[in-house]
Amino acid sequence: MRPQRHVVGIQRMNKHDRDNLAFLMVISPEGLAAWYESVSADDHAYAMELLYAAQIEFGINTEVEDLSDAKSELSRFTLKGIK
């Protein structure tokens, strides 16, 4: 991922943004950790903006209204007698 100055709050991703997003999506966890340690706080913020812009552009809804499935799954890991 090539560092680039960015405007806070990406309105629409361009090719450069999409290429950087693709980098973030396919890099290994180890590679991501190495990248994270080697870049600036501005690059961290830009990466978060890319992920947020992709979430909006692709219509990914992260707000969950029905938690019943999650509660059901988590109940398997609850210690007996503790709620």
C-alpha positions in Angstrom: 0.0 0.0 0.0 1.5 3.3 -1.1 1.1 6.1 1.4 -1.0 9.0 0.1 -2.3 12.1 1.7 -6.0 11.8 2.1 -9.0 13.9 2.8 -10.8 12.9 6.0 -14.1 11.2 5.2 -13.8 9.5 1.8 -17.0 10.2 -0.2 -16.4 7.8 -3.1 -13.5 5.5 -3.5 -11.2 6.0 -6.6 -9.0 3.4 -8.1 -6.1 4.2 -5.8 -8.5 3.7 -2.8 -9.8 0.4 -4.2 -6.3 -0.9 -4.7 -5.4 0.0 -1.1 -8.6 -1.6 0.2 -7.8 -4.8 -1.8 -4.3 -4.7 -0.1 -5.9 -4.5 3.3 -8.4 -7.3 2.5 -5.9 -9.9 1.3 -2.8 -9.3 3.4 -2.0 -12.0 6.0 -2.4 -11.2 9.7 1.4 -11.2 10.0 1.8 -8.9 7.0 -0.9 -6.6 8.3 0.9 -6.3 11.7 4.2 -5.5 10.0 2.5 -2.9 7.8 0.8 -1.4 10.8 4.1 -1.0 12.6 5.8 0.5 9.6 3.4 3.3 8.7 2.2 6.5 10.4 -1.0 7.3 12.3 -2.3 9.1 9.2 -2.0 5.8 7.3 -3.9 4.0 10.1 -6.6 6.6 9.8 -6.7 6.3 6.0 -7.1 2.6 6.3 -10.0 2.9 8.7 -11.6 5.5 6.3 -11.2 3.0 3.5 -12.9 0.2 5.5 -15.7 2.6 6.5 -16.2 3.8 2.9 -16.3 0.2 1.6 -18.9 -0.6 4.2 -21.1 2.3 3.0 -20.4 1.7 -0.7 -21.2 -2.0 -0.6 -24.2 -1.6 1.7 -22.8 -3.5 4.6 -25.0 -3.0 7.6 -23.1 -3.4 10.9 -26.0 -2.5 13.1 -27.6 -5.7 14.5 -31.1 -5.5 15.8 -31.8 -9.1 16.6 -29.3 -10.6 19.0 -31.1 -13.9 19.7 -28.8 -16.0 17.6 -25.7 -14.5 19.2 -27.2 -14.9 22.7 -28.0 -18.5 21.9 -24.5 -19.3 20.7 -22.9 -17.4 23.6 -25.0 -19.2 26.2 -23.0 -22.4 25.4 -20.0 -20.7 26.9 -21.6 -19.2 30.0 -20.6 -20.7 33.3 -23.5 -22.5 35.0 -25.1 -20.3 37.7 -23.7 -17.1 36.2 -25.9 -15.0 34.0 
